[in-house]
Amino acid sequence: MKLLHFADAHIDMANYGRHDPATGLPLRVLDFLKSLDTIVDAAIAEKVDLVIFAGDAYKDRSPAPTFQREWGRRIIRLSQAGIPTLLLVGNHDMSPAAGRAHAVQEFDTLQIPNVRVLQQPQFLSADELGLPAQVMALPWVSRSGLMAALQVSGEDAGKVYEEVEQRLADLVQGWFEEQVDPSLPVVMTAHASVQGAVYGAERMVMLGSDLVLSGSLVKDPRLDYVALGHIHKPQNLNGPGPDPKDKTPYTHPPVIYPGSIERVDFGEAGDDKFYVIAEITRSKTQVRWRRLEGIRPFVDKFVRLESSENVTARLKSALPKQEKLAEAIVRLVVEYPREWDTLIDEPALRAHAAGAFEFHLVKRPQMEARIRLPADQTISSLSPLELLDQYWRATHADDGEIEALQALAREILTDEE
C-alpha cells in the first residue's frame, strides 16, 4: 500500500506580510496553500492508496470562512480523485469547550465521499478502509476533556496524563488482541507529543499542556508505520530522518513527524519542510521524504555590539547579501549599551533590506545590571533620596529627568513623613 502522510498545515498562519490584491488573501496564506497544492498534486499524480493528514489544519478552531473554503477545495480534489483521506483532529482544530464543533467538522457532517474525520480514538479495519491495511487513530486529547471523562478534580490533574496514557496503552493492546488481522499492515496515526521527540518552535503556537505518549507505545514492532502530527520539526523517532547524512540505523516501524508544511516562525528558520510517501507491507516499510520546494526563507540574525564605531556598517555586514534577502522574512536582533541608541541608523538598515518580504529590527538596549557605589559608601549610609538619585543615574536618565523625578520623590516622602 502506498501512503502519503502530512501534518500541521496551519494554512491561516498569516502573522507576517501583506495581502495579495488579486485574491484578497494574505500572501503568507498563499505560501501555505502552495505547499498544500504540491502535496495534493503528488497524491493524485502518484496514485497513492491512502492520504493521512495528522492534524492541525488551521491555527485555531475558528478559521475564517475564506480559509475554510481554501482548505475544502484541496480536500475535495482528493475526494474527487477517489483517494481515501483520513483527517485526524489536532489540538488547534479542537475547541476547549465540550460539545462545540471542531475546525474540520464539516467534512464529517456533510459525509464527503472518501473523506473520514477521526475525532476520537478508533480502529479502522481493512473492510472499513476498502484497503489491504488497518489504521489505529489517536486524535488530540485535551486536558479538560480528560479530566471530565476521568472524573478527576483540579487537585488530581497531575495524575490525569498518567491515567490516560495507561488507558490508551490498554486500548491499543486490545485492538491488537481482538481486531487486528496479523496478515495485513497496521498503521497508527496520532496527534500528540512522543517521548524522545525533538521540539521545534511550535511551542510558540501550542495551546495548553501536552499528553506525552511513551516511546514503547508507538515503536511497537507489530506496527508498520506511525503517522504523527503536532511537532513541527521533521524527524523519524525510530530511524534516519530526512537529512541524507543521517546514518541512524533503521528500526521497524518508522515513527515519523513530517513537520509543518511551511515555516511558521523564526524558530523554524533553518528547517526544510517535507511530506512523506511510504510503501507499506507487513513488517517492512520504505519511506521517501519529499522536500517541499519554494518555501519562503526566514533570516534570523543576532548581533551584540561591543564597540561604538561603524555601528550601522557592522549591522549591515551581519545580514546576508541583498539578493539573499529578496522575499525573505528577516529579523535582526541587536543588543547594545543604551547610550549607543542614536548610533543605529534604522532607515539605512531598512533601505538595505528593502527587497525583503518583511524586515524586523529588534533593539535591545542594555542597562548596567548593578548600581556600583563608591568604595567609601554603603547602602545603609545613604538616604532614600540619595539611593534614588543613584538609581536614576544607573538607568542613564538625563539630568532634567533626574531633577523632575527627584522632586516627585521628595514630595511623596515628605507626605509620608
TORKOL-4160 file (C-alpha; in steps of 0.2 Angstrom, whole numbers, padded with zeros to 4 digits, m for minus):
417
<pt num="1" X="0000" Y="0000" Z="0000"/>
<pt num="2" X="0006" Y="0017" Z="m0005"/>
<pt num="3" X="0003" Y="0030" Z="0009"/>
<pt num="4" X="0005" Y="0049" Z="0009"/>
<pt num="5" X="0007" Y="0057" Z="0026"/>
<pt num="6" X="0007" Y="0076" Z="0030"/>
<pt num="7" X="0003" Y="0086" Z="0045"/>
<pt num="8" X="0002" Y="0103" Z="0053"/>
<pt num="9" X="m0004" Y="0113" Z="0038"/>
<pt num="10" X="m0009" Y="0129" Z="0049"/>
<pt num="11" X="m0015" Y="0137" Z="0032"/>
<pt num="12" X="m0021" Y="0153" Z="0040"/>
<pt num="13" X="m0005" Y="0157" Z="0049"/>
<pt num="14" X="m0004" Y="0175" Z="0042"/>
<pt num="15" X="0007" Y="0183" Z="0055"/>
<pt num="16" X="0019" Y="0192" Z="0043"/>
<pt num="17" X="0017" Y="0202" Z="0027"/>
<pt num="18" X="0003" Y="0209" Z="0016"/>
<pt num="19" X="m0012" Y="0204" Z="0006"/>
<pt num="20" X="m0012" Y="0198" Z="m0012"/>
<pt num="21" X="m0023" Y="0211" Z="m0022"/>
<pt num="22" X="m0029" Y="0198" Z="m0035"/>
<pt num="23" X="m0036" Y="0185" Z="m0022"/>
<pt num="24" X="m0038" Y="0196" Z="m0006"/>
<pt num="25" X="m0029" Y="0183" Z="0003"/>
<pt num="26" X="m0013" Y="0186" Z="0014"/>
<pt num="27" X="0002" Y="0182" Z="0004"/>
<pt num="28" X="0008" Y="0171" Z="0019"/>
<pt num="29" X="m0008" Y="0161" Z="0017"/>
<pt num="30" X="m0004" Y="0158" Z="m0001"/>
<pt num="31" X="0013" Y="0151" Z="0004"/>
<pt num="32" X="0005" Y="0138" Z="0014"/>
<pt num="33" X="m0008" Y="0134" Z="0001"/>
<pt num="34" X="0006" Y="0132" Z="m0012"/>
<pt num="35" X="0013" Y="0118" Z="m0001"/>
<pt num="36" X="m0004" Y="0111" Z="0001"/>
<pt num="37" X="m0006" Y="0111" Z="m0018"/>
<pt num="38" X="0010" Y="0102" Z="m0020"/>
<pt num="39" X="0005" Y="0088" Z="m0008"/>
<pt num="40" X="m0012" Y="0086" Z="m0016"/>
<pt num="41" X="m0004" Y="0086" Z="m0033"/>
<pt num="42" X="0008" Y="0072" Z="m0028"/>
<pt num="43" X="m0005" Y="0061" Z="m0020"/>
<pt num="44" X="m0015" Y="0062" Z="m0037"/>
<pt num="45" X="0000" Y="0060" Z="m0048"/>
<pt num="46" X="0007" Y="0045" Z="m0039"/>
<pt num="47" X="m0010" Y="0037" Z="m0037"/>
<pt num="48" X="m0007" Y="0034" Z="m0018"/>
<pt num="49" X="m0019" Y="0022" Z="m0010"/>
<pt num="50" X="m0022" Y="0032" Z="0006"/>
<pt num="51" X="m0019" Y="0050" Z="0012"/>
<pt num="52" X="m0017" Y="0053" Z="0031"/>
<pt num="53" X="m0017" Y="0071" Z="0037"/>
<pt num="54" X="m0011" Y="0070" Z="0055"/>
<pt num="55" X="m0020" Y="0086" Z="0062"/>
<pt num="56" X="m0020" Y="0105" Z="0064"/>
<pt num="57" X="m0027" Y="0112" Z="0048"/>
<pt num="58" X="m0028" Y="0129" Z="0055"/>
<pt num="59" X="m0020" Y="0140" Z="0068"/>
<pt num="60" X="m0036" Y="0138" Z="0079"/>
<pt num="61" X="m0053" Y="0130" Z="0079"/>
<pt num="62" X="m0062" Y="0146" Z="0072"/>
<pt num="63" X="m0055" Y="0149" Z="0055"/>
<pt num="64" X="m0062" Y="0162" Z="0044"/>
<pt num="65" X="m0074" Y="0156" Z="0031"/>
<pt num="66" X="m0062" Y="0161" Z="0017"/>
<pt num="67" X="m0049" Y="0149" Z="0024"/>
<pt num="68" X="m0061" Y="0135" Z="0026"/>
<pt num="69" X="m0065" Y="0137" Z="0008"/>
<pt num="70" X="m0047" Y="0136" Z="0003"/>
<pt num="71" X="m0044" Y="0120" Z="0013"/>
<pt num="72" X="m0060" Y="0112" Z="0007"/>
<pt num="73" X="m0055" Y="0115" Z="m0011"/>
<pt num="74" X="m0039" Y="0105" Z="m0009"/>
<pt num="75" X="m0048" Y="0091" Z="0001"/>
<pt num="76" X="m0062" Y="0089" Z="m0012"/>
<pt num="77" X="m0049" Y="0087" Z="m0025"/>
<pt num="78" X="m0043" Y="0071" Z="m0016"/>
<pt num="79" X="m0061" Y="0066" Z="m0014"/>
<pt num="80" X="m0065" Y="0068" Z="m0032"/>
<pt num="81" X="m0049" Y="0058" Z="m0037"/>
<pt num="82" X="m0056" Y="0043" Z="m0027"/>
<pt num="83" X="m0042" Y="0044" Z="m0014"/>
<pt num="84" X="m0047" Y="0038" Z="0004"/>
<pt num="85" X="m0042" Y="0053" Z="0015"/>
<pt num="86" X="m0041" Y="0052" Z="0034"/>
<pt num="87" X="m0042" Y="0069" Z="0043"/>
<pt num="88" X="m0035" Y="0067" Z="0061"/>
<pt num="89" X="m0041" Y="0081" Z="0073"/>
<pt num="90" X="m0027" Y="0091" Z="0081"/>
<pt num="91" X="m0026" Y="0102" Z="0096"/>
<pt num="92" X="m0028" Y="0118" Z="0085"/>
<pt num="93" X="m0043" Y="0110" Z="0077"/>
<pt num="94" X="m0052" Y="0107" Z="0093"/>
<pt num="95" X="m0062" Y="0118" Z="0105"/>
<pt num="96" X="m0058" Y="0118" Z="0123"/>
<pt num="97" X="m0077" Y="0119" Z="0127"/>
<pt num="98" X="m0086" Y="0102" Z="0127"/>
<pt num="99" X="m0099" Y="0100" Z="0114"/>
<pt num="100" X="m0093" Y="0113" Z="0102"/>
<pt num="101" X="m0088" Y="0108" Z="0084"/>
<pt num="102" X="m0070" Y="0106" Z="0079"/>
<pt num="103" X="m0062" Y="0115" Z="0064"/>
<pt num="104" X="m0064" Y="0101" Z="0051"/>
<pt num="105" X="m0082" Y="0096" Z="0057"/>
<pt num="106" X="m0090" Y="0100" Z="0041"/>
<pt num="107" X="m0081" Y="0085" Z="0032"/>
<pt num="108" X="m0090" Y="0073" Z="0044"/>
<pt num="109" X="m0106" Y="0082" Z="0044"/>
<pt num="110" X="m0108" Y="0083" Z="0025"/>
<pt num="111" X="m0101" Y="0065" Z="0023"/>
<pt num="112" X="m0089" Y="0069" Z="0009"/>
<pt num="113" X="m0085" Y="0054" Z="m0001"/>
<pt num="114" X="m0068" Y="0046" Z="0003"/>
<pt num="115" X="m0065" Y="0058" Z="0017"/>
<pt num="116" X="m0066" Y="0052" Z="0035"/>
<pt num="117" X="m0064" Y="0063" Z="0050"/>
<pt num="118" X="m0055" Y="0055" Z="0065"/>
<pt num="119" X="m0061" Y="0064" Z="0081"/>
<pt num="120" X="m0060" Y="0050" Z="0094"/>
<pt num="121" X="m0049" Y="0035" Z="0097"/>
<pt num="122" X="m0054" Y="0022" Z="0084"/>
<pt num="123" X="m0049" Y="0006" Z="0075"/>
<pt num="124" X="m0052" Y="0006" Z="0056"/>
<pt num="125" X="m0052" Y="m0012" Z="0048"/>
<pt num="126" X="m0047" Y="m0016" Z="0030"/>
<pt num="127" X="m0066" Y="m0018" Z="0026"/>
<pt num="128" X="m0070" Y="0000" Z="0033"/>
<pt num="129" X="m0055" Y="0007" Z="0023"/>
<pt num="130" X="m0058" Y="m0003" Z="0007"/>
<pt num="131" X="m0039" Y="m0006" Z="0008"/>
<pt num="132" X="m0027" Y="m0020" Z="0012"/>
<pt num="133" X="m0022" Y="m0011" Z="0028"/>
<pt num="134" X="m0028" Y="m0007" Z="0046"/>
<pt num="135" X="m0027" Y="0010" Z="0055"/>
<pt num="136" X="m0027" Y="0014" Z="0073"/>
<pt num="137" X="m0031" Y="0033" Z="0076"/>
<pt num="138" X="m0027" Y="0043" Z="0092"/>
<pt num="139" X="m0033" Y="0061" Z="0089"/>
<pt num="140" X="m0028" Y="0075" Z="0101"/>
<pt num="141" X="m0034" Y="0073" Z="0119"/>
<pt num="142" X="m0037" Y="0089" Z="0128"/>
<pt num="143" X="m0033" Y="0091" Z="0147"/>
<pt num="144" X="m0051" Y="0097" Z="0151"/>
<pt num="145" X="m0059" Y="0083" Z="0141"/>
<pt num="146" X="m0048" Y="0070" Z="0150"/>
<pt num="147" X="m0052" Y="0077" Z="0167"/>
<pt num="148" X="m0071" Y="0077" Z="0163"/>
<pt num="149" X="m0070" Y="0059" Z="0156"/>
<pt num="150" X="m0060" Y="0053" Z="0171"/>
<pt num="151" X="m0070" Y="0062" Z="0184"/>
<pt num="152" X="m0055" Y="0070" Z="0192"/>
<pt num="153" X="m0053" Y="0087" Z="0200"/>
<pt num="154" X="m0040" Y="0100" Z="0198"/>
<pt num="155" X="m0030" Y="0094" Z="0213"/>
<pt num="156" X="m0028" Y="0077" Z="0204"/>
<pt num="157" X="m0023" Y="0085" Z="0187"/>
<pt num="158" X="m0005" Y="0078" Z="0189"/>
<pt num="159" X="m0012" Y="0061" Z="0188"/>
<pt num="160" X="m0023" Y="0064" Z="0173"/>
<pt num="161" X="m0010" Y="0061" Z="0159"/>
<pt num="162" X="m0003" Y="0046" Z="0168"/>
<pt num="163" X="m0020" Y="0038" Z="0169"/>
<pt num="164" X="m0024" Y="0042" Z="0151"/>
<pt num="165" X="m0008" Y="0035" Z="0144"/>
<pt num="166" X="m0012" Y="0019" Z="0153"/>
<pt num="167" X="m0029" Y="0019" Z="0146"/>
<pt num="168" X="m0023" Y="0022" Z="0128"/>
<pt num="169" X="m0010" Y="0008" Z="0130"/>
<pt num="170" X="m0024" Y="m0004" Z="0136"/>
<pt num="171" X="m0034" Y="0002" Z="0121"/>
<pt num="172" X="m0021" Y="m0001" Z="0108"/>
<pt num="173" X="m0017" Y="m0018" Z="0116"/>
<pt num="174" X="m0035" Y="m0023" Z="0115"/>
<pt num="175" X="m0035" Y="m0018" Z="0096"/>
<pt num="176" X="m0020" Y="m0030" Z="0093"/>
<pt num="177" X="m0028" Y="m0044" Z="0103"/>
<pt num="178" X="m0046" Y="m0043" Z="0097"/>
<pt num="179" X="m0047" Y="m0034" Z="0080"/>
<pt num="180" X="m0030" Y="m0033" Z="0071"/>
<pt num="181" X="m0028" Y="m0045" Z="0056"/>
<pt num="182" X="m0010" Y="m0051" Z="0058"/>
<pt num="183" X="m0008" Y="m0054" Z="0039"/>
<pt num="184" X="m0011" Y="m0036" Z="0035"/>
<pt num="185" X="m0001" Y="m0020" Z="0038"/>
<pt num="186" X="m0005" Y="m0009" Z="0053"/>
<pt num="187" X="m0004" Y="0010" Z="0053"/>
<pt num="188" X="m0005" Y="0021" Z="0068"/>
<pt num="189" X="m0009" Y="0039" Z="0067"/>
<pt num="190" X="m0008" Y="0051" Z="0082"/>
<pt num="191" X="m0008" Y="0070" Z="0085"/>
<pt num="192" X="0002" Y="0071" Z="0101"/>
<pt num="193" X="0020" Y="0073" Z="0108"/>
<pt num="194" X="0030" Y="0057" Z="0109"/>
<pt num="195" X="0044" Y="0054" Z="0122"/>
<pt num="196" X="0061" Y="0057" Z="0114"/>
<pt num="197" X="0054" Y="0069" Z="0100"/>
<pt num="198" X="0064" Y="0085" Z="0097"/>
<pt num="199" X="0053" Y="0100" Z="0098"/>
<pt num="200" X="0054" Y="0114" Z="0085"/>
<pt num="201" X="0047" Y="0132" Z="0089"/>
<pt num="202" X="0029" Y="0126" Z="0088"/>
<pt num="203" X="0029" Y="0129" Z="0106"/>
<pt num="204" X="0025" Y="0146" Z="0101"/>
<pt num="205" X="0008" Y="0141" Z="0094"/>
<pt num="206" X="0003" Y="0126" Z="0105"/>
<pt num="207" X="m0012" Y="0128" Z="0116"/>
<pt num="208" X="m0011" Y="0121" Z="0134"/>
<pt num="209" X="m0001" Y="0106" Z="0141"/>
<pt num="210" X="0004" Y="0090" Z="0132"/>
<pt num="211" X="0000" Y="0072" Z="0134"/>
<pt num="212" X="0017" Y="0064" Z="0130"/>
<pt num="213" X="0015" Y="0046" Z="0123"/>
<pt num="214" X="0028" Y="0034" Z="0128"/>
<pt num="215" X="0040" Y="0028" Z="0115"/>
<pt num="216" X="0036" Y="0010" Z="0118"/>
<pt num="217" X="0018" Y="0013" Z="0113"/>
<pt num="218" X="0022" Y="0020" Z="0095"/>
<pt num="219" X="0038" Y="0009" Z="0092"/>
<pt num="220" X="0028" Y="m0007" Z="0094"/>
<pt num="221" X="0036" Y="m0019" Z="0081"/>
<pt num="222" X="0018" Y="m0025" Z="0077"/>
<pt num="223" X="0015" Y="m0008" Z="0069"/>
<pt num="224" X="0021" Y="m0005" Z="0051"/>
<pt num="225" X="0020" Y="0014" Z="0050"/>
<pt num="226" X="0017" Y="0028" Z="0063"/>
<pt num="227" X="0010" Y="0044" Z="0056"/>
<pt num="228" X="0012" Y="0058" Z="0068"/>
<pt num="229" X="0007" Y="0076" Z="0069"/>
<pt num="230" X="0009" Y="0091" Z="0082"/>
<pt num="231" X="0028" Y="0093" Z="0082"/>
<pt num="232" X="0034" Y="0104" Z="0068"/>
<pt num="233" X="0052" Y="0098" Z="0066"/>
<pt num="234" X="0053" Y="0083" Z="0054"/>
<pt num="235" X="0060" Y="0068" Z="0061"/>
<pt num="236" X="0059" Y="0049" Z="0062"/>
<pt num="237" X="0060" Y="0043" Z="0080"/>
<pt num="238" X="0064" Y="0025" Z="0075"/>
<pt num="239" X="0077" Y="0028" Z="0062"/>
<pt num="240" X="0085" Y="0040" Z="0050"/>
<pt num="241" X="0076" Y="0056" Z="0047"/>
<pt num="242" X="0075" Y="0067" Z="0031"/>
<pt num="243" X="0094" Y="0073" Z="0031"/>
<pt num="244" X="0103" Y="0062" Z="0019"/>
<pt num="245" X="0118" Y="0062" Z="0030"/>
<pt num="246" X="0108" Y="0055" Z="0045"/>
<pt num="247" X="0116" Y="0037" Z="0047"/>
<pt num="248" X="0104" Y="0032" Z="0062"/>
<pt num="249" X="0101" Y="0013" Z="0060"/>
<pt num="250" X="0084" Y="0009" Z="0053"/>
<pt num="251" X="0072" Y="0001" Z="0065"/>
<pt num="252" X="0054" Y="m0005" Z="0061"/>
<pt num="253" X="0042" Y="0003" Z="0061"/>
<pt num="254" X="0046" Y="0021" Z="0055"/>
<pt num="255" X="0039" Y="0033" Z="0068"/>
<pt num="256" X="0038" Y="0049" Z="0058"/>
<pt num="257" X="0034" Y="0068" Z="0061"/>
<pt num="258" X="0034" Y="0075" Z="0044"/>
<pt num="259" X="0034" Y="0093" Z="0051"/>
<pt num="260" X="0024" Y="0108" Z="0046"/>
<pt num="261" X="0021" Y="0112" Z="0028"/>
<pt num="262" X="0028" Y="0129" Z="0029"/>
<pt num="263" X="0039" Y="0139" Z="0041"/>
<pt num="264" X="0028" Y="0146" Z="0055"/>
<pt num="265" X="0040" Y="0157" Z="0063"/>
<pt num="266" X="0059" Y="0161" Z="0066"/>
<pt num="267" X="0061" Y="0146" Z="0077"/>
<pt num="268" X="0059" Y="0136" Z="0060"/>
<pt num="269" X="0071" Y="0147" Z="0050"/>
<pt num="270" X="0084" Y="0133" Z="0047"/>
<pt num="271" X="0071" Y="0119" Z="0044"/>
<pt num="272" X="0067" Y="0111" Z="0027"/>
<pt num="273" X="0049" Y="0106" Z="0025"/>
<pt num="274" X="0043" Y="0089" Z="0020"/>
<pt num="275" X="0029" Y="0077" Z="0017"/>
<pt num="276" X="0031" Y="0058" Z="0017"/>
<pt num="277" X="0027" Y="0044" Z="0004"/>
<pt num="278" X="0028" Y="0027" Z="0012"/>
<pt num="279" X="0027" Y="0010" Z="0003"/>
<pt num="280" X="0020" Y="m0001" Z="0017"/>
<pt num="281" X="0020" Y="m0020" Z="0018"/>
<pt num="282" X="0018" Y="m0031" Z="0033"/>
<pt num="283" X="0034" Y="m0030" Z="0043"/>
<pt num="284" X="0043" Y="m0019" Z="0030"/>
<pt num="285" X="0041" Y="m0001" Z="0025"/>
<pt num="286" X="0050" Y="0010" Z="0013"/>
<pt num="287" X="0050" Y="0029" Z="0017"/>
<pt num="288" X="0053" Y="0043" Z="0005"/>
<pt num="289" X="0055" Y="0060" Z="0012"/>
<pt num="290" X="0049" Y="0073" Z="m0001"/>
<pt num="291" X="0056" Y="0091" Z="0002"/>
<pt num="292" X="0043" Y="0105" Z="m0002"/>
<pt num="293" X="0052" Y="0117" Z="m0014"/>
<pt num="294" X="0050" Y="0136" Z="m0014"/>
<pt num="295" X="0047" Y="0138" Z="0005"/>
<pt num="296" X="0049" Y="0156" Z="0010"/>
<pt num="297" X="0066" Y="0159" Z="0018"/>
<pt num="298" X="0067" Y="0166" Z="0036"/>
<pt num="299" X="0083" Y="0175" Z="0040"/>
<pt num="300" X="0087" Y="0177" Z="0059"/>
<pt num="301" X="0102" Y="0186" Z="0065"/>
<pt num="302" X="0108" Y="0192" Z="0082"/>
<pt num="303" X="0122" Y="0205" Z="0085"/>
<pt num="304" X="0129" Y="0211" Z="0101"/>
<pt num="305" X="0138" Y="0227" Z="0099"/>
<pt num="306" X="0155" Y="0228" Z="0108"/>
<pt num="307" X="0161" Y="0244" Z="0100"/>
<pt num="308" X="0153" Y="0261" Z="0096"/>
<pt num="309" X="0162" Y="0263" Z="0080"/>
<pt num="310" X="0154" Y="0260" Z="0062"/>
<pt num="311" X="0138" Y="0253" Z="0071"/>
<pt num="312" X="0127" Y="0253" Z="0056"/>
<pt num="313" X="0140" Y="0246" Z="0044"/>
<pt num="314" X="0143" Y="0232" Z="0057"/>
<pt num="315" X="0124" Y="0228" Z="0057"/>
<pt num="316" X="0123" Y="0228" Z="0038"/>
<pt num="317" X="0138" Y="0216" Z="0037"/>
<pt num="318" X="0128" Y="0204" Z="0049"/>
<pt num="319" X="0115" Y="0202" Z="0036"/>
<pt num="320" X="0116" Y="0191" Z="0020"/>
<pt num="321" X="0119" Y="0199" Z="0004"/>
<pt num="322" X="0104" Y="0209" Z="m0003"/>
<pt num="323" X="0100" Y="0196" Z="m0016"/>
<pt num="324" X="0098" Y="0183" Z="m0002"/>
<pt num="325" X="0086" Y="0194" Z="0007"/>
<pt num="326" X="0074" Y="0195" Z="m0008"/>
<pt num="327" X="0057" Y="0190" Z="m0002"/>
<pt num="328" X="0063" Y="0183" Z="0014"/>
<pt num="329" X="0056" Y="0187" Z="0031"/>
<pt num="330" X="0070" Y="0195" Z="0041"/>
<pt num="331" X="0074" Y="0198" Z="0059"/>
<pt num="332" X="0089" Y="0207" Z="0066"/>
<pt num="333" X="0091" Y="0207" Z="0085"/>
<pt num="334" X="0103" Y="0220" Z="0092"/>
<pt num="335" X="0110" Y="0221" Z="0109"/>
<pt num="336" X="0119" Y="0236" Z="0114"/>
<pt num="337" X="0123" Y="0249" Z="0128"/>
<pt num="338" X="0108" Y="0261" Z="0130"/>
<pt num="339" X="0118" Y="0276" Z="0126"/>
<pt num="340" X="0123" Y="0270" Z="0109"/>
<pt num="341" X="0104" Y="0270" Z="0103"/>
<pt num="342" X="0107" Y="0285" Z="0092"/>
<pt num="343" X="0121" Y="0277" Z="0083"/>
<pt num="344" X="0109" Y="0264" Z="0075"/>
<pt num="345" X="0104" Y="0271" Z="0058"/>
<pt num="346" X="0087" Y="0262" Z="0056"/>
<pt num="347" X="0082" Y="0270" Z="0040"/>
<pt num="348" X="0098" Y="0264" Z="0032"/>
<pt num="349" X="0096" Y="0247" Z="0038"/>
<pt num="350" X="0078" Y="0246" Z="0031"/>
<pt num="351" X="0084" Y="0253" Z="0015"/>
<pt num="352" X="0097" Y="0239" Z="0014"/>
<pt num="353" X="0084" Y="0226" Z="0017"/>
<pt num="354" X="0071" Y="0234" Z="0006"/>
<pt num="355" X="0070" Y="0219" Z="m0005"/>
<pt num="356" X="0064" Y="0208" Z="0009"/>
<pt num="357" X="0046" Y="0202" Z="0011"/>
<pt num="358" X="0046" Y="0209" Z="0029"/>
<pt num="359" X="0060" Y="0216" Z="0040"/>
<pt num="360" X="0060" Y="0217" Z="0059"/>
<pt num="361" X="0073" Y="0226" Z="0068"/>
<pt num="362" X="0073" Y="0221" Z="0087"/>
<pt num="363" X="0083" Y="0233" Z="0098"/>
<pt num="364" X="0088" Y="0228" Z="0115"/>
<pt num="365" X="0096" Y="0242" Z="0124"/>
<pt num="366" X="0105" Y="0235" Z="0139"/>
<pt num="367" X="0107" Y="0244" Z="0156"/>
<pt num="368" X="0121" Y="0241" Z="0169"/>
<pt num="369" X="0114" Y="0227" Z="0179"/>
<pt num="370" X="0120" Y="0233" Z="0196"/>
<pt num="371" X="0122" Y="0250" Z="0204"/>
<pt num="372" X="0140" Y="0252" Z="0210"/>
<pt num="373" X="0143" Y="0263" Z="0225"/>
<pt num="374" X="0160" Y="0272" Z="0228"/>
<pt num="375" X="0171" Y="0262" Z="0240"/>
<pt num="376" X="0168" Y="0274" Z="0254"/>
<pt num="377" X="0149" Y="0272" Z="0254"/>
<pt num="378" X="0137" Y="0259" Z="0259"/>
<pt num="379" X="0119" Y="0257" Z="0256"/>
<pt num="380" X="0114" Y="0260" Z="0274"/>
<pt num="381" X="0124" Y="0276" Z="0274"/>
<pt num="382" X="0113" Y="0284" Z="0261"/>
<pt num="383" X="0095" Y="0291" Z="0262"/>
<pt num="384" X="0081" Y="0285" Z="0251"/>
<pt num="385" X="0083" Y="0301" Z="0240"/>
<pt num="386" X="0101" Y="0298" Z="0238"/>
<pt num="387" X="0098" Y="0280" Z="0234"/>
<pt num="388" X="0085" Y="0285" Z="0221"/>
<pt num="389" X="0097" Y="0298" Z="0213"/>
<pt num="390" X="0110" Y="0283" Z="0211"/>
<pt num="391" X="0096" Y="0273" Z="0203"/>
<pt num="392" X="0091" Y="0286" Z="0190"/>
<pt num="393" X="0109" Y="0289" Z="0185"/>
<pt num="394" X="0112" Y="0270" Z="0183"/>
<pt num="395" X="0097" Y="0270" Z="0171"/>
<pt num="396" X="0106" Y="0283" Z="0161"/>
<pt num="397" X="0092" Y="0296" Z="0163"/>
<pt num="398" X="0097" Y="0314" Z="0158"/>
<pt num="399" X="0099" Y="0327" Z="0171"/>
<pt num="400" X="0082" Y="0335" Z="0168"/>
<pt num="401" X="0073" Y="0319" Z="0171"/>
<pt num="402" X="0083" Y="0315" Z="0186"/>
<pt num="403" X="0078" Y="0333" Z="0193"/>
<pt num="404" X="0060" Y="0330" Z="0190"/>
<pt num="405" X="0059" Y="0313" Z="0197"/>
<pt num="406" X="0069" Y="0318" Z="0212"/>
<pt num="407" X="0056" Y="0332" Z="0215"/>
<pt num="408" X="0042" Y="0320" Z="0214"/>
<pt num="409" X="0050" Y="0308" Z="0226"/>
<pt num="410" X="0054" Y="0322" Z="0238"/>
<pt num="411" X="0035" Y="0326" Z="0239"/>
<pt num="412" X="0030" Y="0308" Z="0241"/>
<pt num="413" X="0042" Y="0306" Z="0255"/>
<pt num="414" X="0038" Y="0322" Z="0264"/>
<pt num="415" X="0019" Y="0317" Z="0263"/>
<pt num="416" X="0023" Y="0300" Z="0271"/>
<pt num="417" X="0033" Y="0308" Z="0285"/>
